[in-house]
Amino acid sequence: MSKSLIHSYKLGGKNIILDVNSGSVHEADELTYDLLAGITPPFLPELDEDILNRLTRFYTKEEIIECYDEIKELYKEDLLYSSDIYGDYAAKSVPSPIKAMCLLIAEDCNLRCEYCFAEGGDYGKGARKLMPLVTAKAALDFLVSHSYGRENLEVDFFGGEPLLNWEVVKETVRYGRELEKTYKKNIRFTITTNGILLDDEKIDFINAEMSNVVLSLDGRKAVHDRMRVYEDGSGSYDEIIGKFKELVKRRGDKDYYVRGTFTKHNLDFADDVLAIYNEGFTQISVEPVIADKNLSNCDYAITEKELPAIFKEYERLAKIIINNHRSDEPRLNFFHFSVDLWNGPCIIKRMRGCGCGNEYCAVSPDGNIYPCHQFSGVEKYLMGNISQNNFNFEIKNEFASANVMTKPDCSDCWAKYFCSGGCDANNFNFTGDIKTPVKLYCELQKKRLECAIAIQSAEYNAKSAED
């Protein structure tokens, strides 16, 4: 079992204290902040004389003792230095029914984005393929048969570019609707697209059938067109921006995300978030490109040298969002700052994250099953094949056991119950081990969490002031 933890930091003029195990957040005055900085878990019921003597240079003895008594009350209420109950569940972590599937409906793409982890759409396999309808249907059959007691299922159409295999997308959805009736399931379809092939018919079908849609747009035109290019090197911004606007306009209140990517070339990525917002989109995500073994010689991938600039930019973006939420403008939601401190995910999700390889799997055009789309083509983690009706439960067990308690670098990290140990695919791609997190990703994740908590704290204070 991991020890009690708190995380203290300053952001936006506030002193913020997070109690890791309970998830409680406190805004502290300077004395409380300084006092907590000197306390090393486990929490002691009496004030340490060394701490008292150190702080009497700045505060009176009476102030310090009174503050410590208030901290002690929070400790008794399990709101500071709270006990860790999650560890008890780690030993009981067992494989779960499969509830979500990514269909690599097209291992091909009409763009050649320079940073693409799928290496232009074919995942480095050297052959571009579209998934046959028979394989897509068999994949849905597999999902239903392995979902056991789960009623709500998810299927994501991914690529490459899914719209290259549009007829199969449509027929797969129709087949899924038949399965829903037969097996009393509810299938939530989603799709990710670069938008090149969007037209009125596709927009209407997506808005009618897809519970969520992810639209790839990097921000400002110059930024987008530098990386998201056709095979001849020309940019794609002008081709897609109007189509994305039309899709979102017709979509009403259904979910969508505009997903961008930032590199070393646009460390002022808050301006790209604003550029996307100013085009009328409110649900936005931008992801960093980190240098892995395949990108080690590129000139655009994020390295440790860029972290200070990125941290400042995340803080700038957090201030922009706080001001936006206080205004009468449409609410700007940034994916990485969206943390629910009130009704957050269940214990299992906090420990295991997305469920890659356990509750979630991906199927390639040839029917091969992988833990997720980013493992496509990785022989070590080939879990089976849809048409051959075989499945490697040992791999499923390996991923089911991957949680923050079994990842040594995560067990004592303050962010563990928010990031769930990081992305297993990123861990494997960068370190060769799904249980070894990528330090650079960890630092980015922790900064985003600090900003997210600060935003929620500001919103809570604003609402309390109104009430």
N, C-alpha and C positions, 0 to 999 in steps of 0.2 A: 504494500500500500504506500502511495506517495504521501509526502508530508503536507501539512497545511501551508498554503501559499497566499501571499498577496502581491499585487503589482501596483507600484506607485509611479506616477509620471505627471509632468506638467505639459499642458497643451491649451492654447487659446486663452492664456491668463488664468486657467483653473488648475487646482491641485486635485488630481483624480486618483482614487484608490479603488482597485478591483480586488474583491475577495474571490479567488480562483474557484474554489469548490462550490460555494453557494451561488456565485454569479452576481452577488450584490455589488453595487457601485456606490461610492461615497465621494462627495466633494468635501475637501478638507481645508481648514484654515492652515496658516503657516506652521503653527505649533503642532497641530495634529500630524501634519505631513512630516515635519522634522522628527517628531517622536516615533512615528511608525518606521521611519527610515533606520532607526537604531535598534529596532526589535527584530531579532532573528528567531524564526520558528524553532521549536514549539513556543507558543505564547506562555509567558510566566505570569503567575497571579500577582506578583509583587514587582514594583518598579526597580530596575537595576540601578544601583548607585552610580555606576559609571555613566549611564545615560543621563541620570539626573544632574550629575556634576557638569557634564558636557553642555547641557542645555541651559543651565543657570547663567551662562554667559549672555544669553539672549532673552530669557524669560524668567519670571519669578518662580520660586520653588512651589508656591501655592498654585500658580497657573498650571505648572507641569503636572502636579499631583491630581488636580481636578480633571485635567485632560485625560490623564491615564485612567482615572476611574470611569470616564465616559467610554473610553476604548474597551475597558474591561466589561462593561455592560453589553457592548456590541459582540464581544467574544462570547459571553454567556448566551446570547441570543443566536449564536452561530452565524453571525453576519460579518465577522472578521476572524481570520485564522480558523475558519470552519473546518470541521472534520471531512475527510474524503470518503464519501459513500460509494463513489463510482468504481473504485478498485474492486469492491466486492463482486461487481458484475463481470469483471474481466475474466475471472476464472470460469464463469458460466457462459462465456461467449461461444456460441455454437453456430454452425451454418444455418442460414435462413432460406426460406422459399425465395425463388427468383421473382422479382416484381417489376423489373425494368430491363429494357433491351435497347441497344443501339443497332440499327440496321445500316451497315455501310452500303447503302443502296447503289452508290456509284463510287468506285475507286478510280475516279477520273475527274478532271476539272477543266473548265474553260478559261481559268486564270492560272498564272504561274507566280503566286505570291512568294516573294523571296524568303520569308521567314516560315513558310508552311511546314508544320511538323509532319504532315502527310506527304511531304516531298513532291508537291505538285499534284497530289491526288491519288497516286498509285501506291503510297506508303513504302516507296523504295523497292517495290517488287519487280519493277521493270515491265509490267504488263497492266494495261488499263482495262478494267472490267466493269460491267454493269450487272447488278444482281438480277437473275431471272425471277419471274413471278413465282414459279414453283418453289424456289428457295425461300423467298420472302414469306410465302404462306406456311411453309414448313417451320420457319423460325417462329411465327406466331403460334403455331401448334405447340412447339417446344415450350414457349413462354407460358402458355395456358396450362400445359401438363405439369410444369415445374413450379407453378405459383401456389399450388396446394390451397390453403385457406385464404389466400389474398384475393380480395375482390377488385381492388383498384390497381391497375397495371399501367405502365408507361412504355411507349415505343417512340424512339427518336429516329427520324430519317436524317442520315448524316452522309458525309462524303470525305474527300472530293466535294462535288456539287450534286446534290440530290435531284435537282431539276433536270439534269441530263437523262434521268430515268423516270420521267414524269408519269408515264402511263402505268408503270409498275407501282409507283407511289400511290396513285389513285386506286388501283385495284387491290392493293394491300390494305388500304384503309377500309374499303368496302368489305373485304374478307374479315377484317377485324370486327366490323359492326355485326357481321353474322355470328362470329364467335361470342360476342357479348351476349347476344340473345340466347344462344345455345347453352353457354356455361355460366350465365349470370355474372358476367364480369363487366367492368367499366375500364375501357382502354383510353388513356390520355395520349393522343398523338402529338408530337412536336416535330419541327423541321428547322434546319439551319441552312441558310442560302446566301450566296453572294449577290443574288438579285439580277444577274445578267439576263436570264431567260424568263423573268417574271412578265406576265401579261394579265389581261383582265380575267381570263378563265382561271389561271393559276391563283391569282389573288383571291378570287371569290371562293375557290375550293379550300385554300389554306385557311381563310378566315372562317369558313363554315366548319371545317373538320379538325383543325389543329388547335389544341389547347394553348400552345405557346409557339412562338416563332422567333428565331434568332437571326438578325439581319447583320451582315458583316460590313462594317463601315468604320474606317480608321479615324475620321475626324475632318480636319481641314482638307480641302481639295489637294493641296500640294503634298500634305503628309500621306493621304490615301494613295495618291497616284505615284508616289515614290516606291511603294511596296506592293500594292495590289494591282498587278499589271497583267495584260494579255501576253501571249507568247512572244509577240513582237516588241514587248517592252512598253507599250502605250498604256496609259492609265485608264481606270474603269469608273471613276467618280461620276462623270457626266451621264454615263449610261444607266446608273442605278439610283441616283438620288431621288429623281422624280417617282420612280417605281416604288421605292420604299415609303415615300410620303403618301402615295396613293393607298398602299396596303394598310398603313397605320390609320389613315383617315377613314377607311371603310371598316376597320377592325372594331371600332367602338371601344368597349371597356375590357376586351379580352387581352390576355397577357402577351407581351412581346418584349424583346430586348434588342437594342442596337449594340453590337459587340465590336469594339475596336481593339487594336493592338498598338502598343507604343514601344519604341526602340530608343537607342542611344541618340538618334537623330531628332527626336521630339520629346526631350525631357520636360518641356513645358506642356505636358499632355493635358493639364487642366484646361488649356485653351481649346484642345480638341474636344473635350467633354462639352465645353460651352458652345463650340461650333455645331456639334450634333444637336444640342439642346435648342440652339437658335434656329435650326431647321425644322423644329416642331416635335422632336422626339424627347420624351421625358424618362424613359427606362433605358439606362445606359451602363455599359461596362467597358472598361479598357484594361487589357492585360499586358504585362511586360513580356518581352522576348528575352529569355535568359540563355546565355551561351552554354550549350552542352557539347558533347563530343563531336556532333555534326556541325556545330556552329562556331567552333573554337577559333577559327581564323577570320570570321566575318567582322565587318566594321560597324555593325549596328546593334549587336546583342548587349544586353545589360550585364555589367560586371560589378564587383564590390566597389569599384571606384565611383560609380554613379549613385550609390546609395544615399549619400548626404543630399544630393540635389533632388533625388526622388522623394526623400522624406519631406523636404521642404515643400515640394509640389503637392504631395498628399495633404499636408497641413493647409496649404493655400486652397486646395479643392474643398477641404472640410469647411473652411470659413465661407467659401462661396455658397456651399450648400446650406449652411446655417442661415445665412442672409436670405437665400432663396426661400427657405421654409418659413421665414418670418414675413415674407412679402405676399402680395396677392397674385404673384405670377404662378403659372402651372408648376406643380411640385416636381423638382428634379430629384430622381432616385438613382443613386450610383450603386451598382451591384455590390461592390466590395465594402461599402459602408452600411449595408443593410443587415443589421444584426438585431434579432428580436431578444431583448433582455427580459421581456415579461412572459412571453409564451414560447420560449425557445424549443429546439428539437429535443427528442427523448434521449434518455441516457445512452442507448445503443448507438444512435446517430452521432452523439457527441463524442463517443469513443472511436467509432469506425468510419465516420464520414459517409461518402457517397455509396458505399456498399460494393465497390468495384470487385469483381470476381466472386462475389458472394450473393448479394441481392440483385446484382446488375451484371450484365454481360453484353458482348458485342458479337455480331455475326457478319462475316465478310461475304463478298459476292459468291465465292465458291462454297459457302456453307460452313466454313470453319468458325469455331466459337472461341472467343478470347475474353479475358477479364474486363476489358473495355476497349474502345476504339483505338486508343493509343498503343495497345499491345498488338494490333493487327500485324501479322507477319513474324511475330516473335515466337520462334519454335518452342522455346522453353515453357511458354505459357499458352500453348495450344490446348484448349480444354476438351475438344471433341469436334464432331462435324454433324450438322443437322441431318443430312441425308443418310449418314451411317448410323445414326441413332446411338452414338456413344458419347460419354461424358466423363471427364476426369474429376472425380470428387476429391481426390487428394489436393489438387490445385485449389478447388473451392474451399477446402478446409484451411489451406495455407492463408488465403485471403481473409477468411472469416476470423482467423486468430490475429490478424494485423490490426492492432488498436493502440491507443496511446500508452497503454500499460505494457505492451510488448515491444514498443519502439523505445530503446534505451535513451535516446536523445530527447524524448518527448515527456517522459514520466514526471519530471520536475520543472517543466516549462509552464509559465503562467498562461500561455495561449492555447494549451492543449485541448480544452473542451470547446474551443471555438473553431480551431482548424482541423481537429481530429487526426493529427499526425501527418497532415499534408497529403498530397496526391500520390497514390501508390505508383502510378505510371511515371510521374516525374521522378519519384525516388529511384525507381528502377533505371530509367533512362540516364540519370545523372550519376548515380552511385552504384548501380548494379544490384541493389537490394531494396525490396519494397518497404522494408522496415527501417531504412536509414534515410532520414529526411535531408533535403537539399538546403544547406544553410542560407543561401541567398534568398530562396523562396521564404524561408522562415522569417528572415528579417523584414521582408516586404509584407508578409502576412501580419506580423506583429504591429508594424506601423499602421497598416490599414485598420486593424482592430482598435488601436488607440484612438484613431480618428473617428471611427464608428461610435465608440463609447462616448467620446466628447460631444459628438453631434446629438446623441440621444440625451445626454445630460443637459445640454443647452435647451433642447426641446421640452424636456420635463420641467425645467425651471421656468421657461416661458409660459407653459400651460398652467403651472402652479400660480404664477403671477396673475394670469387672467382670472383664475378661479378665486 
